[in-house]
Amino acid sequence: MNPKSKICHLTSPHPRYDTRIFYKECVSLAAEGYDVSLIVADGKSNEVRFGVNIIGVPKPNNKISRLLFTTKHIYKKALEVDAQIFHFHDPELIPVGLKLMRKGKKVVYDVHEDLPRQRFVKKFGTVLFRKPLEIILERVEKYAVSKFSAVFTSTPFINKRFEGVNKNLNTLCNFPVLSEFESDQVKWSEKSNKVSYVGDLILERGVYEMVRAVENIDVELSICGRFSDPGLKEGVEQLSGWNKVKYHGYVDREKVAEELSKSVAGLVTLLPHSNFIHSYPVKMFEYMAASIPIIASNFPLFKEIVEGNNCGLCVDPKNPDEIAKAIRYIIENPDEAENMGKNGKLAVEQIYSWDKEAYKLSNMYLKLMKE
């Protein structure tokens, strides 16, 4: 690999230290010797961190501003960077990607979510209007995918949507970086009755059910993540189980590892939304990397991972009593819980680690350079 190969990642809504974009993709590429830049719309000053040149463009005031003006700022800055490969992470940047293709650049589209079935589409009026919108988005995205140099998708389910559409198609799963969870391991006998949830909080991720589940248990629920809107937070705070919650808000990666090391289980009780049923939630694999059992939704894919590796319990995510029962079982059976945690750690080391995904990412770049 030519150490001067210039790569530029682009994102409009994600924060500059996004786990997938920055800590996994950009940092791992910089460590391999690529000249890596990241353009992010957060209005902050430029900096170099872990070998990545982070470039800030003005932060939009709202979503409309982001669509109308932020994409233009990102495109202008991308031309200034003048990389050999541009790698973007948001559907709204598809026009930017197509423009860069016309400039003769190699462009990679990183598909994080199933766009036609995202939350904003589901909330778009009645089924009469929603279905045509899904069809339009499906066709537009597939057309764009056929034009780009390469496409990465975050799950095998999303990958199937684009089979035969782009010759350079691959799945890049959001698996954990093992080194993040190798220190500060607390002995099982020294753990307190604490379960953790890591990630942003929206209604469909089962926040009401989690808080209701801990109402009558001698346990602390540690939450590391942000609420999607103040109204949701206010509603959850009215629940009697909220006095069992330790709410940290958004925290850095070190704090996530610290909280998980002190916990006896991690919760990933997402509700049966179409975007979750076939997803690979990064929190699930982070719990495994931290050597703690998972309490997960009883979706077939989740059961295949959790029960297949004997690393946790699956429950009906809509039923707080089932979640509570699983938490009690973990607390009351520490030896079995510790073994579940060890099984999860082993599965991550052998199957679900970022190291293997980083190799796929680098190989794709090498292929594009040769082309």
Backbone torsions as a table, in degrees:
resi	resn	phi	psi	omega
1	MET	NA	131.5	176.8
2	ASN	-69.3	119.6	-176.1
3	PRO	-64.0	-12.3	-179.3
4	LYS	-97.8	5.3	177.9
5	SER	-58.9	124.2	-172.1
6	LYS	-100.1	122.7	-178.8
7	ILE	-119.1	139.4	177.7
8	CYS	-133.3	121.3	175.4
9	HIS	-95.4	145.2	-176.3
10	LEU	-129.0	134.2	172.8
11	THR	-150.1	143.6	178.6
12	SER	-104.0	-44.0	-178.8
13	PRO	-94.1	-19.5	-173.7
14	HIS	-78.5	150.4	175.8
15	PRO	-71.0	161.0	-176.0
16	ARG	-66.2	-26.7	179.1
17	TYR	-104.1	34.1	177.5
18	ASP	-54.9	136.8	-173.6
19	THR	-60.5	-49.2	-177.9
20	ARG	-70.8	-51.4	-172.1
21	ILE	-70.3	-52.4	-174.1
22	PHE	-85.0	-63.2	-171.0
23	TYR	-65.5	-32.9	-177.8
24	LYS	-94.8	-61.3	-172.9
25	GLU	-73.2	-56.8	-174.6
26	CYS	-65.4	-46.8	-176.9
27	VAL	-65.1	-41.2	-179.8
28	SER	-67.0	-35.3	177.8
29	LEU	-68.7	-41.8	177.9
30	ALA	-61.9	-38.2	179.5
31	ALA	-64.9	-24.8	178.6
32	GLU	-85.2	-5.2	176.6
33	GLY	105.8	1.5	175.7
34	TYR	-71.1	150.3	172.3
35	ASP	-87.7	100.9	-168.8
36	VAL	-109.0	130.3	172.1
37	SER	-120.3	152.9	176.3
38	LEU	-133.6	117.9	176.5
39	ILE	-98.1	123.9	-174.6
40	VAL	-136.6	140.1	-175.5
41	ALA	-94.1	72.2	178.8
42	ASP	-120.9	1.0	176.7
43	GLY	72.3	7.7	-178.8
44	LYS	-93.9	167.2	-177.3
45	SER	-74.1	161.8	179.4
46	ASN	-71.3	152.6	176.8
47	GLU	-158.7	163.6	171.6
48	VAL	-114.8	123.2	-177.3
49	ARG	-136.4	126.5	-178.3
50	PHE	51.9	35.8	177.4
51	GLY	83.0	1.8	-179.4
52	VAL	-102.8	128.7	178.0
53	ASN	-84.9	103.0	-176.8
54	ILE	-93.0	126.8	-176.2
55	ILE	-119.4	119.1	-179.6
56	GLY	-93.6	138.2	170.9
57	VAL	-117.1	164.9	-175.7
58	PRO	-52.0	138.4	178.6
59	LYS	-80.9	130.9	180.0
60	PRO	-71.4	153.0	178.3
61	ASN	-79.6	-26.9	-178.7
62	ASN	-158.9	-179.9	-176.6
63	LYS	-65.6	-37.4	179.8
64	ILE	-64.9	-44.2	177.2
65	SER	-61.0	-38.1	179.7
66	ARG	-63.0	-41.4	-178.8
67	LEU	-72.0	-39.2	-174.2
68	LEU	-82.4	-39.2	-170.8
69	PHE	-115.7	-38.1	-176.2
70	THR	-63.5	-39.3	179.2
71	THR	-61.0	-34.7	178.0
72	LYS	-69.0	-41.0	177.7
73	HIS	-61.5	-42.4	-178.5
74	ILE	-66.1	-41.9	179.6
75	TYR	-63.1	-43.5	179.7
76	LYS	-61.8	-44.1	-179.9
77	LYS	-67.9	-35.1	178.4
78	ALA	-62.2	-40.1	177.8
79	LEU	-62.8	-35.5	178.5
80	GLU	-68.0	-38.6	179.1
81	VAL	-65.9	-39.9	175.8
82	ASP	55.0	53.3	179.3
83	ALA	-79.9	166.3	175.1
84	GLN	-80.9	-35.6	178.1
85	ILE	-127.4	130.9	173.7
86	PHE	-110.4	136.4	-174.2
87	HIS	-130.3	108.8	-176.0
88	PHE	-111.4	157.5	-166.3
89	HIS	-122.8	7.6	-173.4
90	ASP	-138.3	136.9	-179.2
91	PRO	-56.5	-32.8	-179.2
92	GLU	-66.5	-14.4	178.4
93	LEU	-94.0	7.0	176.7
94	ILE	-55.7	-46.7	177.5
95	PRO	-59.1	-37.2	177.2
96	VAL	-63.4	-43.9	178.8
97	GLY	-61.1	-41.3	179.5
98	LEU	-66.5	-38.1	176.7
99	LYS	-63.4	-41.8	179.4
100	LEU	-66.8	-34.2	174.6
101	MET	-60.6	-41.5	-179.9
102	ARG	-67.6	-19.9	175.7
103	LYS	-84.1	2.4	178.9
104	GLY	87.1	14.5	-178.7
105	LYS	-89.7	154.9	169.6
106	LYS	-82.5	131.6	-176.3
107	VAL	-129.9	130.2	179.8
108	VAL	-113.9	131.0	177.2
109	TYR	-103.7	122.9	179.9
110	ASP	-103.0	106.1	-174.3
111	VAL	-91.6	103.4	-177.3
112	HIS	-80.5	-34.8	-174.2
113	GLU	-136.7	165.5	179.1
114	ASP	-80.7	90.5	-170.6
115	LEU	-50.6	-51.5	-176.9
116	PRO	-62.1	-18.0	-178.1
117	ARG	-116.9	26.2	176.7
118	GLN	-73.1	167.5	-175.4
119	ARG	-58.0	-41.5	-175.1
120	PHE	-66.7	-27.4	176.9
121	VAL	-73.6	-42.1	-179.7
122	LYS	-62.2	-28.8	-177.6
123	LYS	-93.5	7.3	-175.9
124	PHE	-84.8	83.2	173.7
125	GLY	60.4	-146.3	-177.4
126	THR	-86.1	169.8	178.0
127	VAL	-58.5	-30.8	-179.1
128	LEU	-57.5	-37.9	179.9
129	PHE	-93.7	-29.9	-174.6
130	ARG	-67.6	-43.8	-177.2
131	LYS	-62.4	-47.7	176.6
132	PRO	-59.4	-35.7	178.6
133	LEU	-65.0	-42.1	177.5
134	GLU	-59.5	-42.9	-178.5
135	ILE	-64.8	-43.2	-179.9
136	ILE	-63.0	-47.6	-179.4
137	LEU	-62.7	-39.6	179.2
138	GLU	-59.9	-46.4	-176.7
139	ARG	-70.3	-42.3	-179.9
140	VAL	-63.7	-44.8	-178.4
141	GLU	-66.7	-40.2	179.2
142	LYS	-65.1	-38.5	176.8
143	TYR	-60.3	-46.6	-179.7
144	ALA	-63.0	-43.9	-179.7
145	VAL	-58.2	-35.8	-179.8
146	SER	-66.9	-19.8	-176.2
147	LYS	-93.3	-26.7	-172.5
148	PHE	-75.5	158.9	-177.3
149	SER	-66.9	-36.3	179.8
150	ALA	-158.6	159.2	-179.8
151	VAL	-138.1	130.8	171.4
152	PHE	-111.7	139.2	175.3
153	THR	-120.2	149.6	-173.5
154	SER	-80.7	-15.4	179.4
155	THR	-142.4	154.6	175.3
156	PRO	-59.5	-32.4	-179.4
157	PHE	-63.1	-47.3	178.0
158	ILE	-64.9	-36.5	-177.9
159	ASN	-58.2	-36.7	-178.2
160	LYS	-62.5	-28.0	-179.4
161	ARG	-62.9	-27.5	-172.8
162	PHE	-111.8	11.8	178.3
163	GLU	-61.4	129.3	-179.1
164	GLY	83.2	-3.9	-178.4
165	VAL	-91.9	-35.4	-179.5
166	ASN	-136.0	132.1	-175.8
167	LYS	-71.4	-25.6	179.8
168	ASN	-104.9	66.6	-177.1
169	LEU	-111.1	132.2	179.9
170	ASN	-152.0	155.7	175.4
171	THR	-93.0	131.7	177.6
172	LEU	-122.7	91.9	-173.5
173	CYS	-74.6	148.4	-175.3
174	ASN	-87.4	55.5	-177.3
175	PHE	-78.2	159.0	-173.8
176	PRO	-76.5	155.9	171.2
177	VAL	-85.5	113.8	-171.6
178	LEU	-60.5	-34.3	-176.7
179	SER	-61.9	-23.2	179.8
180	GLU	-66.0	-22.9	-172.0
181	PHE	-117.4	19.5	-176.7
182	GLU	-90.2	-16.3	-178.8
183	SER	-109.4	169.8	174.8
184	ASP	58.8	32.1	176.3
185	GLN	-74.4	125.6	-179.7
186	VAL	-92.2	133.5	176.9
187	LYS	-58.7	144.0	-175.0
188	TRP	-59.3	-37.7	-178.7
189	SER	-67.0	-17.5	-177.8
190	GLU	-99.7	-2.1	179.6
191	LYS	-73.8	147.7	174.0
192	SER	-92.9	171.8	177.8
193	ASN	-75.7	83.5	-178.0
194	LYS	-134.7	133.1	170.9
195	VAL	-118.5	150.5	-173.5
196	SER	-123.2	151.6	168.8
197	TYR	-128.6	130.3	178.9
198	VAL	-120.3	129.5	177.1
199	GLY	132.6	165.2	178.7
200	ASP	-65.7	153.9	-173.3
201	LEU	-112.2	116.6	171.7
202	ILE	-129.1	164.2	-175.5
203	LEU	-55.3	-41.6	-175.0
204	GLU	-71.5	-11.0	178.3
205	ARG	-91.0	9.4	169.2
206	GLY	77.6	31.5	-176.9
207	VAL	-66.9	-39.4	178.2
208	TYR	-61.5	-44.0	-177.0
209	GLU	-66.5	-37.9	178.6
210	MET	-62.5	-46.5	-177.5
211	VAL	-68.2	-38.9	177.1
212	ARG	-64.1	-33.3	-176.6
213	ALA	-64.7	-29.4	-175.8
214	VAL	-94.6	3.3	-176.1
215	GLU	-53.5	-45.1	-172.1
216	ASN	-114.5	27.8	179.3
217	ILE	-120.7	144.1	175.3
218	ASP	-79.4	78.6	-174.8
219	VAL	-153.3	152.5	173.1
220	GLU	-105.7	134.5	174.6
221	LEU	-101.8	111.4	179.4
222	SER	-93.4	121.9	-179.5
223	ILE	-114.6	120.6	175.9
224	CYS	-114.8	95.9	-178.5
225	GLY	168.1	170.3	-177.2
226	ARG	-104.9	146.8	172.4
227	PHE	-76.8	144.7	-177.4
228	SER	-68.7	-29.2	176.9
229	ASP	-155.4	153.8	-177.5
230	PRO	-59.4	-34.4	-178.8
231	GLY	-61.9	-39.8	178.4
232	LEU	-64.7	-43.4	-179.9
233	LYS	-62.2	-44.1	179.6
234	GLU	-61.5	-39.9	179.5
235	GLY	-65.3	-43.9	-179.3
236	VAL	-66.9	-35.5	-179.4
237	GLU	-65.7	-16.2	178.6
238	GLN	-80.8	-13.6	-179.5
239	LEU	-72.3	145.7	-178.7
240	SER	-66.4	-24.3	179.3
241	GLY	-73.5	-10.2	-177.6
242	TRP	-63.3	-26.1	179.2
243	ASN	-71.2	-7.5	173.8
244	LYS	-96.2	0.0	-174.5
245	VAL	-96.8	135.5	168.5
246	LYS	-108.2	103.6	-174.5
247	TYR	-95.8	117.0	-177.3
248	HIS	-97.6	-16.8	-172.8
249	GLY	71.1	-158.6	179.4
250	TYR	-72.3	131.6	179.9
251	VAL	-131.7	163.2	179.2
252	ASP	-79.6	176.0	-174.9
253	ARG	-64.4	-35.0	180.0
254	GLU	-63.7	-39.6	179.5
255	LYS	-68.5	-37.5	176.3
256	VAL	-58.5	-49.2	-179.7
257	ALA	-61.3	-39.1	179.9
258	GLU	-63.7	-46.7	-179.2
259	GLU	-64.2	-41.3	180.0
260	LEU	-67.1	-35.3	-179.2
261	SER	-64.4	-25.8	-179.2
262	LYS	-91.6	-5.3	-173.3
263	SER	-95.3	157.9	176.1
264	VAL	-99.8	-9.4	178.3
265	ALA	-165.5	158.9	174.9
266	GLY	-120.7	137.8	-177.1
267	LEU	-98.1	132.2	172.2
268	VAL	-140.9	58.4	-175.6
269	THR	-94.2	63.9	179.1
270	LEU	-70.0	144.7	178.6
271	LEU	-75.2	158.5	-174.4
272	PRO	-73.0	64.7	174.3
273	HIS	-89.1	146.8	-175.1
274	SER	-58.6	-31.0	-179.1
275	ASN	-76.3	-14.5	-177.2
276	PHE	-102.3	-32.3	-173.4
277	ILE	-57.3	-35.6	-178.2
278	HIS	-109.8	20.3	-174.8
279	SER	-91.8	165.2	171.7
280	TYR	-115.2	82.8	-177.0
281	PRO	-63.2	125.6	-177.8
282	VAL	-60.2	-32.2	-179.4
283	LYS	-59.3	-35.8	180.0
284	MET	-59.1	-46.3	-177.0
285	PHE	-76.8	-26.4	173.9
286	GLU	-68.4	-38.7	175.5
287	TYR	-60.6	-42.9	178.9
288	MET	-63.3	-43.3	179.8
289	ALA	-63.8	-29.2	179.4
290	ALA	-85.3	4.2	176.6
291	SER	64.4	37.8	174.7
292	ILE	-123.1	149.9	179.1
293	PRO	-64.1	155.9	177.4
294	ILE	-105.4	137.6	166.4
295	ILE	-111.7	107.9	-167.8
296	ALA	-123.9	161.9	174.0
297	SER	-63.1	149.0	-175.8
298	ASN	-86.3	41.1	173.8
299	PHE	-72.4	147.8	-179.6
300	PRO	-53.1	-43.5	-179.2
301	LEU	-65.0	-42.9	179.3
302	PHE	-64.5	-41.1	179.6
303	LYS	-64.0	-37.4	178.1
304	GLU	-59.6	-41.4	-179.0
305	ILE	-76.5	-50.7	-173.5
306	VAL	-72.0	-54.3	-178.0
307	GLU	-74.5	-32.8	179.0
308	GLY	-63.6	-29.7	178.6
309	ASN	-106.1	5.5	-179.5
310	ASN	48.1	51.9	-176.6
311	CYS	-121.8	21.6	178.0
312	GLY	166.5	-162.7	-177.8
313	LEU	-129.0	146.0	177.0
314	CYS	-112.1	140.1	-174.4
315	VAL	-138.4	167.0	171.2
316	ASP	-74.7	111.5	-174.4
317	PRO	-66.7	-16.6	179.7
318	LYS	-85.2	-5.7	-173.7
319	ASN	-113.1	99.6	179.9
320	PRO	-58.0	-31.4	-179.9
321	ASP	-65.3	-38.3	178.1
322	GLU	-67.7	-39.1	177.6
323	ILE	-63.5	-44.7	179.1
324	ALA	-60.9	-41.9	-179.9
325	LYS	-61.4	-40.6	179.6
326	ALA	-66.6	-40.3	178.3
327	ILE	-62.3	-44.7	178.5
328	ARG	-60.1	-41.7	-178.5
329	TYR	-61.5	-43.3	179.5
330	ILE	-62.0	-44.4	-178.1
331	ILE	-67.1	-39.5	-174.9
332	GLU	-83.2	-9.3	-179.7
333	ASN	-129.0	69.0	-173.7
334	PRO	-62.0	-36.8	-179.2
335	ASP	-64.8	-45.1	178.6
336	GLU	-66.1	-39.6	179.2
337	ALA	-62.0	-43.0	179.3
338	GLU	-62.6	-40.1	178.1
339	ASN	-66.1	-37.9	175.4
340	MET	-59.3	-43.5	178.7
341	GLY	-60.8	-42.2	178.6
342	LYS	-64.8	-39.4	178.3
343	ASN	-63.1	-41.5	178.6
344	GLY	-63.6	-42.6	178.5
345	LYS	-60.1	-44.3	-179.7
346	LEU	-63.1	-41.4	-179.6
347	ALA	-64.2	-39.2	178.3
348	VAL	-65.5	-43.7	-179.5
349	GLU	-61.4	-36.7	-175.0
350	GLN	-90.1	-30.3	-170.7
351	ILE	-126.9	-48.5	-164.6
352	TYR	-105.5	43.1	-178.8
353	SER	-105.0	154.1	179.8
354	TRP	-68.0	-26.5	-178.2
355	ASP	-53.0	-43.9	-179.5
356	LYS	-68.3	-35.8	179.7
357	GLU	-70.9	-39.0	178.9
358	ALA	-60.8	-36.2	177.5
359	TYR	-62.4	-42.4	178.5
360	LYS	-63.7	-40.8	180.0
361	LEU	-61.6	-50.8	-179.3
362	SER	-62.4	-40.4	179.6
363	ASN	-63.3	-37.7	178.2
364	MET	-64.6	-41.9	178.0
365	TYR	-61.5	-43.0	178.8
366	LEU	-61.1	-40.4	178.5
367	LYS	-62.9	-43.4	179.7
368	LEU	-65.1	-38.0	178.3
369	MET	-61.5	-41.9	-179.4
370	LYS	-67.2	-37.6	179.6
371	GLU	-65.2	NA	NA
